[in-house]
Amino acid sequence: MPIRRARNFPLYRTISRFVRDPLREILRISTVADGEVARLDLGASRPYVVTHPDHVQQVLRKESQNFVRDGTFWRPLHGLFGDSIMSEYDEWELSKRILQPVFSTKTIRSLSDHMALAINDAVRELEAPAREGRPIEVMPAMGRIVHDTVIKVLFGDKIRQAEADRLIPAMERLATSIAFRFLLPFVPKSIPLPGDRAFAEGLRVMDETLYELVERFRYDAGEGYDIFTALCKARMTEGSGLGDEWVRDNLLAMWATSTETTTVALTWLWPMLDARPDVTERLTAEVREVVGDEPVRPDHLWKLPYVRQVVQELLRLYPVGWIFPRISLGETNIGGVPVKAGQTVLVSPFLTHRLESVWERPLEFDPERFTPERNRTRHRYAYYPFGGGPHQCIGRHVFNMEAELILTAILSRFRPSLVPTDSPVEARIGATLRPNQPLHLTLRPAGAPR
């Protein structure tokens, strides 16, 4: 393949737009590059941005051993998650080997009834504001449902309500306060940034609570298919060399990646549906026909193909991880562009999923993209909301089931309508892509007259 130069976007041409709206600017750059390898000249850092499905496949799968989760852009996350499933090398291999059985088909099936029970209970709490005609704020409401569900998967029956009540706001604090460190990873810790104090307080509460939990089950992990039990049993295995910190690191990693991402994705669902009343009508009709006024059950889901398509399209526009930094261990080339050892490569499903050369009408919310026929003809790495290759999210099946159960449970009980906003709802860049303003829903009981 002939040697090519990356499309270069120098700092002096992009800085003012990056300062005003960094996400819009990186989208603009991706659109201009249109699948070519782009280079962001940010002064202190000059990463490559890779969006073409062929190039993404090379980085995440074909040369995954050369493109690793390390370097400057991983520094804030490693400081939070330590040597866990979110790390690299031997530490990642060990955590993945221990956690993988928790996400097997057999285990997920055993967890699904517990998830559905938790979701039905959490959604039922929305009945009071629905009866009163009182709008709910979307993100806190989705967060509460997600946290109640994830607690079952993470801890089974081993966590006390008081402990859960401490962990939930602490995780919210971590998720929102890490944004500046995530965007400016090259800034030394000695230089204070906005959010540092809130982050430290959230981390203190998480550490205290998780270590107390580990101590309580130090000598008897009990039984169960939850993640906490699997980690404790691994730590107790003779000669494992694993300590309390390793259990804490993995619990925090799994908690963060399974709550923040799901909450944010489900928050974006409602403005997407609001813009497509035809999709909402079809979706609601399918849910009512299959579920009726029953509590949602896992066995409902295989009869709800359009629910699945809506969730898949939601994840195309707002994938659970919007950017995956990698660093090259050795020299290679991507699409003919030379990449030296030590150089950073940014892979972004958020950008790939918005390329006009890959997707027709990419900014339009259209679940018809995900019919079985269209799925069969799509490039494997045109759509990768959970990453790909060895580091593909091991909890992706749990996420899909959880999101489908939550959506179905809400629509089987209520007719949601988005409260109009004074300004456009746009994404705000950070560790995840949260909306730039609070969103509110009005919920009418499903049986109420139109």
C-alpha positions as CSV (number, residue, x, y, z in Angstrom):
1,M,0.0,0.0,0.0
2,P,1.5,3.4,-0.9
3,I,2.5,5.7,1.9
4,R,0.0,8.5,2.6
5,R,-0.2,11.5,4.8
6,A,-3.0,11.9,7.4
7,R,-5.4,14.8,7.0
8,N,-3.9,17.3,9.4
9,F,-6.0,19.7,11.5
10,P,-3.6,22.1,13.1
11,L,-4.3,23.8,16.4
12,Y,-4.3,27.4,15.1
13,R,-7.2,26.6,12.8
14,T,-9.2,24.6,15.3
15,I,-8.5,26.0,18.7
16,S,-11.3,28.6,18.8
17,R,-13.9,26.1,17.7
18,F,-12.6,23.5,20.2
19,V,-12.9,26.0,23.0
20,R,-16.5,26.9,22.1
21,D,-17.8,23.3,21.4
22,P,-15.2,20.5,21.3
23,L,-17.7,17.8,20.2
24,R,-19.1,19.8,17.3
25,E,-15.5,20.5,16.2
26,I,-14.4,16.9,16.3
27,L,-17.6,16.0,14.4
28,R,-16.7,18.6,11.8
29,I,-13.2,17.3,11.4
30,S,-14.5,13.7,11.0
31,T,-17.0,14.8,8.4
32,V,-14.3,16.7,6.4
33,A,-11.9,13.7,6.6
34,D,-14.8,11.4,5.6
35,G,-13.1,8.1,6.6
36,E,-9.5,9.2,6.0
37,V,-7.1,9.0,8.9
38,A,-7.1,12.5,10.5
39,R,-4.5,14.0,12.8
40,L,-5.4,16.5,15.5
41,D,-2.6,18.9,16.2
42,L,-3.5,19.9,19.7
43,G,0.0,21.2,20.7
44,A,0.7,19.0,23.7
45,S,-0.9,16.0,21.9
46,R,-1.2,15.0,18.3
47,P,-3.4,11.9,18.1
48,Y,-4.7,10.2,15.0
49,V,-8.5,9.9,14.6
50,V,-9.6,6.7,12.9
51,T,-13.2,6.3,11.7
52,H,-13.4,4.1,8.5
53,P,-14.7,0.6,9.4
54,D,-11.7,-1.1,7.7
55,H,-9.3,1.0,9.8
56,V,-11.3,0.5,13.0
57,Q,-11.2,-3.2,12.5
58,Q,-7.4,-3.1,12.1
59,V,-7.0,-1.2,15.4
60,L,-9.5,-3.0,17.5
61,R,-9.2,-6.5,16.1
62,K,-6.5,-7.4,13.5
63,E,-3.7,-5.5,15.3
64,S,-5.3,-5.3,18.8
65,Q,-2.0,-6.5,20.4
66,N,-0.2,-3.5,18.9
67,F,-2.9,-0.9,19.8
68,V,-3.3,-1.1,23.6
69,R,-5.2,0.7,26.3
70,D,-2.3,2.7,27.7
71,G,-0.8,6.2,27.5
72,T,-1.9,9.7,28.4
73,F,-5.5,9.4,27.4
74,W,-6.0,6.3,29.7
75,R,-4.4,8.0,32.7
76,P,-7.6,9.4,34.3
77,L,-9.4,6.0,33.9
78,H,-6.5,4.0,35.2
79,G,-6.4,6.3,38.2
80,L,-10.0,5.4,38.9
81,F,-10.2,1.7,37.9
82,G,-6.7,0.5,38.7
83,D,-5.7,-3.0,37.5
84,S,-9.1,-4.2,36.6
85,I,-11.1,-5.3,33.6
86,M,-10.6,-1.7,32.3
87,S,-6.8,-2.1,32.3
88,E,-4.4,-3.9,29.9
89,Y,-1.9,-6.7,29.7
90,D,-1.8,-9.5,32.3
91,E,-4.1,-7.5,34.7
92,W,-6.8,-7.3,32.1
93,E,-6.4,-11.0,31.1
94,L,-6.8,-12.1,34.7
95,S,-9.9,-10.0,35.3
96,K,-11.6,-11.0,32.0
97,R,-11.0,-14.7,32.7
98,I,-12.6,-14.4,36.1
99,L,-15.6,-12.2,35.1
100,Q,-16.4,-13.8,31.7
101,P,-18.4,-16.7,33.2
102,V,-20.7,-14.1,35.0
103,F,-21.7,-13.0,31.5
104,S,-22.3,-16.4,30.0
105,T,-25.6,-17.1,28.4
106,K,-26.5,-19.5,31.2
107,T,-25.7,-17.0,33.9
108,I,-27.4,-14.1,32.2
109,R,-30.5,-16.3,31.9
110,S,-30.4,-16.9,35.7
111,L,-30.0,-13.2,36.4
112,S,-32.7,-12.0,33.9
113,D,-35.6,-12.7,36.3
114,H,-33.9,-10.8,39.1
115,M,-33.3,-7.9,36.6
116,A,-36.9,-7.9,35.5
117,L,-38.2,-7.9,39.0
118,A,-35.9,-4.9,40.0
119,I,-36.9,-3.0,36.8
120,N,-40.7,-3.6,37.4
121,D,-40.3,-2.4,41.0
122,A,-38.3,0.7,40.0
123,V,-40.7,1.7,37.1
124,R,-43.7,1.2,39.4
125,E,-42.4,4.1,41.5
126,L,-43.2,6.4,38.5
127,E,-46.9,5.9,39.0
128,A,-47.2,8.6,41.6
129,P,-45.9,11.5,39.4
130,A,-47.9,10.0,36.5
131,R,-51.2,10.2,38.5
132,E,-50.4,13.7,39.7
133,G,-49.4,15.0,36.2
134,R,-46.0,16.0,37.6
135,P,-43.1,15.9,35.2
136,I,-40.0,13.8,36.0
137,E,-36.4,14.7,35.3
138,V,-35.2,12.1,32.8
139,M,-31.6,11.4,33.8
140,P,-32.2,11.0,37.6
141,A,-35.2,8.8,36.9
142,M,-33.4,6.6,34.4
143,G,-30.4,6.5,36.7
144,R,-32.5,5.3,39.6
145,I,-33.9,2.4,37.6
146,V,-30.5,1.5,36.2
147,H,-28.8,1.5,39.6
148,D,-31.5,-0.6,41.2
149,T,-31.0,-3.1,38.4
150,V,-27.2,-3.1,38.3
151,I,-27.1,-3.6,42.1
152,K,-28.7,-7.0,41.5
153,V,-26.2,-8.0,38.8
154,L,-23.2,-6.7,40.8
155,F,-24.0,-7.7,44.4
156,G,-27.0,-10.0,44.3
157,D,-28.5,-10.0,47.8
158,K,-25.2,-9.2,49.5
159,I,-25.5,-5.4,49.7
160,R,-27.6,-3.5,52.3
161,Q,-29.9,-0.7,51.2
162,A,-28.0,1.8,53.3
163,E,-24.8,0.9,51.4
164,A,-26.5,1.2,48.0
165,D,-27.9,4.6,49.0
166,R,-24.3,5.8,49.7
167,L,-22.9,4.3,46.5
168,I,-25.4,5.7,44.0
169,P,-24.8,9.5,44.6
170,A,-21.1,8.8,45.0
171,M,-21.0,7.3,41.5
172,E,-23.0,10.2,40.1
173,R,-20.4,12.5,41.5
174,L,-17.5,10.6,40.0
175,A,-19.2,10.4,36.6
176,T,-19.8,14.2,36.3
177,S,-16.6,15.4,38.0
178,I,-14.1,13.4,35.9
179,A,-15.0,15.3,32.7
180,F,-12.1,17.8,32.8
181,R,-9.5,15.2,33.6
182,F,-10.8,13.1,30.8
183,L,-10.7,16.0,28.3
184,L,-7.3,17.2,29.5
185,P,-5.4,14.1,30.5
186,F,-2.0,15.6,29.9
187,V,-2.5,18.2,32.7
188,P,-0.5,17.0,35.8
189,K,-2.5,16.1,39.0
190,S,-0.6,18.8,40.8
191,I,-2.5,21.4,38.8
192,P,-6.1,21.6,40.1
193,L,-9.0,21.4,37.6
194,P,-12.7,21.9,38.1
195,G,-14.3,18.8,39.6
196,D,-11.2,17.6,41.4
197,R,-12.7,18.1,44.9
198,A,-16.0,16.5,44.0
199,F,-14.2,13.6,42.4
200,A,-12.1,13.0,45.5
201,E,-15.2,13.1,47.8
202,G,-17.1,10.7,45.5
203,L,-14.1,8.3,45.4
204,R,-13.7,8.4,49.2
205,V,-17.3,7.3,49.7
206,M,-17.0,4.6,47.1
207,D,-13.8,3.2,48.6
208,E,-15.1,3.2,52.2
209,T,-18.3,1.4,51.2
210,L,-16.7,-1.1,48.9
211,Y,-13.9,-2.0,51.2
212,E,-16.4,-2.5,54.1
213,L,-18.4,-4.8,51.9
214,V,-15.3,-6.8,51.0
215,E,-14.4,-7.1,54.7
216,R,-17.8,-8.4,55.6
217,F,-17.5,-11.3,53.1
218,R,-13.7,-11.9,53.6
219,Y,-14.0,-15.5,54.8
220,D,-17.3,-16.6,53.2
221,A,-18.3,-15.3,49.8
222,G,-21.6,-17.2,49.9
223,E,-23.4,-18.3,46.7
224,G,-24.8,-16.5,43.8
225,Y,-24.2,-15.6,40.1
226,D,-23.4,-11.9,40.9
227,I,-20.1,-10.2,40.1
228,F,-19.2,-9.5,43.7
229,T,-19.4,-13.2,44.6
230,A,-17.2,-14.2,41.6
231,L,-14.5,-11.6,42.6
232,C,-14.5,-12.6,46.2
233,K,-14.2,-16.3,45.4
234,A,-11.3,-15.6,43.1
235,R,-9.5,-13.6,45.8
236,M,-10.0,-16.4,48.3
237,T,-8.5,-19.0,46.0
238,E,-5.3,-20.3,47.5
239,G,-2.2,-18.8,45.8
240,S,-4.3,-16.3,43.8
241,G,-2.2,-13.3,45.0
242,L,-5.3,-11.2,44.7
243,G,-6.1,-8.6,47.3
244,D,-8.9,-6.3,48.4
245,E,-7.8,-3.6,46.0
246,W,-8.2,-5.9,43.0
247,V,-11.8,-6.7,44.1
248,R,-12.5,-3.0,44.6
249,D,-11.0,-2.0,41.2
250,N,-13.2,-4.4,39.3
251,L,-16.3,-3.6,41.3
252,L,-15.8,0.1,40.6
253,A,-15.1,-0.5,36.9
254,M,-18.1,-2.7,36.4
255,W,-20.3,-0.3,38.4
256,A,-19.2,2.7,36.5
257,T,-19.4,1.2,33.0
258,S,-22.7,-0.4,33.6
259,T,-24.6,2.5,35.2
260,E,-23.3,5.8,33.7
261,T,-23.4,4.5,30.1
262,T,-26.8,2.9,30.4
263,T,-28.3,5.9,32.1
264,V,-27.0,8.3,29.5
265,A,-28.2,6.2,26.6
266,L,-31.7,5.8,28.0
267,T,-31.8,9.6,28.6
268,W,-31.2,10.2,24.9
269,L,-33.9,7.8,24.0
270,W,-36.7,10.2,24.8
271,P,-35.7,13.2,22.6
272,M,-35.1,10.6,19.8
273,L,-38.6,9.2,20.1
274,D,-40.1,12.7,20.5
275,A,-38.7,13.6,17.1
276,R,-40.3,10.4,15.5
277,P,-43.9,10.0,16.6
278,D,-44.3,7.3,14.0
279,V,-41.6,5.2,15.6
280,T,-43.2,5.8,19.0
281,E,-46.6,4.7,17.8
282,R,-45.2,1.5,16.3
283,L,-43.1,0.8,19.4
284,T,-46.0,1.4,21.8
285,A,-48.3,-0.8,19.8
286,E,-45.8,-3.7,19.8
287,V,-45.3,-3.4,23.6
288,R,-49.0,-3.3,24.3
289,E,-49.8,-6.3,22.1
290,V,-47.1,-8.5,23.6
291,V,-46.9,-7.3,27.2
292,G,-50.4,-5.8,27.8
293,D,-50.7,-4.8,31.5
294,E,-48.5,-7.6,32.8
295,P,-45.1,-6.9,34.5
296,V,-42.4,-7.3,31.8
297,R,-40.6,-10.6,31.7
298,P,-37.4,-11.7,30.0
299,D,-39.4,-14.1,27.8
300,H,-41.3,-11.1,26.4
301,L,-38.2,-9.8,24.7
302,W,-37.9,-12.3,21.9
303,K,-41.4,-11.3,20.8
304,L,-40.4,-7.6,20.6
305,P,-38.1,-7.2,17.6
306,Y,-38.9,-3.5,17.1
307,V,-37.9,-2.8,20.7
308,R,-34.6,-4.4,19.9
309,Q,-34.2,-2.3,16.7
310,V,-35.0,0.9,18.6
311,V,-32.3,0.2,21.2
312,Q,-29.8,-0.7,18.5
313,E,-30.5,2.6,16.6
314,L,-30.3,4.5,19.9
315,L,-26.8,3.0,20.4
316,R,-25.8,4.0,16.9
317,L,-26.4,7.7,17.7
318,Y,-25.3,7.5,21.3
319,P,-23.0,4.5,21.8
320,V,-22.1,3.5,25.4
321,G,-18.5,4.4,24.9
322,W,-18.1,7.4,22.5
323,I,-14.3,7.2,22.1
324,F,-11.6,4.5,22.6
325,P,-8.0,5.8,23.0
326,R,-5.2,3.4,22.0
327,I,-1.5,3.7,21.9
328,S,0.7,2.0,19.3
329,L,3.4,-0.3,20.7
330,G,5.2,-0.7,17.4
331,E,5.5,0.9,14.0
332,T,2.6,0.1,11.5
333,N,0.4,1.9,9.1
334,I,-3.3,2.6,8.9
335,G,-4.7,3.0,5.5
336,G,-1.2,3.7,4.3
337,V,-0.6,6.4,7.0
338,P,2.6,5.5,9.0
339,V,2.0,5.2,12.7
340,K,5.1,5.2,15.0
341,A,5.5,3.4,18.3
342,G,4.1,5.5,21.1
343,Q,1.6,7.4,19.0
344,T,-2.0,7.8,20.2
345,V,-4.9,6.6,18.0
346,L,-8.5,7.6,18.8
347,V,-11.3,5.3,17.6
348,S,-14.8,6.7,18.0
349,P,-18.0,4.8,17.3
350,F,-19.8,8.1,17.7
351,L,-18.0,9.5,14.7
352,T,-18.1,6.3,12.6
353,H,-21.8,6.0,13.1
354,R,-22.3,9.5,11.7
355,L,-20.3,9.1,8.5
356,E,-22.3,9.7,5.3
357,S,-20.0,7.3,3.4
358,V,-21.0,4.5,5.9
359,W,-24.6,5.3,6.8
360,E,-27.4,6.8,4.8
361,R,-29.0,9.8,6.5
362,P,-26.7,9.3,9.5
363,L,-28.2,11.9,11.8
364,E,-31.8,10.6,11.4
365,F,-33.2,8.3,14.1
366,D,-34.4,5.3,12.0
367,P,-34.7,1.8,13.6
368,E,-35.4,0.3,10.2
369,R,-31.6,0.2,9.7
370,F,-31.5,-2.8,12.1
371,T,-33.8,-5.3,10.4
372,P,-32.2,-8.7,10.2
373,E,-31.7,-8.3,6.4
374,R,-29.8,-5.0,6.8
375,N,-27.7,-6.4,9.7
376,R,-26.4,-9.2,7.5
377,T,-25.0,-6.8,4.8
378,R,-23.3,-4.3,7.1
379,H,-19.6,-4.1,7.6
380,R,-18.7,-5.6,11.0
381,Y,-17.1,-2.4,12.2
382,A,-19.6,0.1,10.7
383,Y,-21.5,-0.4,14.0
384,Y,-19.6,-1.1,17.2
385,P,-21.3,0.6,20.1
386,F,-19.5,-1.7,22.6
387,G,-16.1,-1.6,21.0
388,G,-14.7,-4.7,19.2
389,G,-12.0,-7.3,19.3
390,P,-10.7,-8.7,22.6
391,H,-11.7,-5.6,24.5
392,Q,-15.3,-5.7,23.4
393,C,-17.5,-5.0,26.4
394,I,-18.2,-8.3,28.1
395,G,-21.4,-6.9,29.6
396,R,-23.0,-6.0,26.2
397,H,-25.7,-8.7,26.4
398,V,-26.7,-7.6,29.9
399,F,-26.9,-4.0,28.7
400,N,-29.1,-4.9,25.8
401,M,-31.4,-6.9,27.9
402,E,-31.6,-4.2,30.6
403,A,-32.3,-1.4,28.2
404,E,-35.0,-3.4,26.4
405,L,-36.6,-4.4,29.7
406,I,-36.6,-0.8,31.0
407,L,-38.0,0.6,27.7
408,T,-40.7,-2.1,27.6
409,A,-41.6,-1.7,31.3
410,I,-42.1,2.1,30.9
411,L,-44.1,1.9,27.7
412,S,-46.3,-0.9,29.0
413,R,-47.4,1.4,31.9
414,F,-47.1,5.0,30.6
415,R,-47.5,7.3,27.6
416,P,-44.4,9.5,28.0
417,S,-44.1,12.9,26.3
418,L,-41.1,15.1,26.4
419,V,-41.5,18.6,27.9
420,P,-40.4,21.1,25.3
421,T,-37.1,22.9,25.9
422,D,-36.2,26.5,25.3
423,S,-33.1,25.6,23.3
424,P,-31.9,22.7,21.2
425,V,-30.8,19.5,23.1
426,E,-27.2,18.8,22.2
427,A,-24.5,16.5,23.6
428,R,-21.9,17.8,26.0
429,I,-18.5,16.2,25.7
430,G,-17.0,14.3,28.6
431,A,-16.3,10.7,29.6
432,T,-19.8,10.1,28.3
433,L,-22.0,12.3,26.1
434,R,-24.7,13.8,28.4
435,P,-27.3,16.2,27.2
436,N,-26.4,19.9,27.7
437,Q,-29.6,20.6,29.8
438,P,-32.0,18.7,32.0
439,L,-34.8,16.9,30.2
440,H,-38.3,16.2,31.6
441,L,-41.0,13.8,30.8
442,T,-44.7,13.9,31.5
443,L,-46.1,10.4,32.1
444,R,-49.7,9.5,31.5
445,P,-51.0,6.1,32.7
446,A,-51.2,3.7,29.8
447,G,-55.0,3.4,30.2
448,A,-55.7,7.1,30.3
449,P,-57.7,8.7,27.5
450,R,-55.7,10.5,24.8
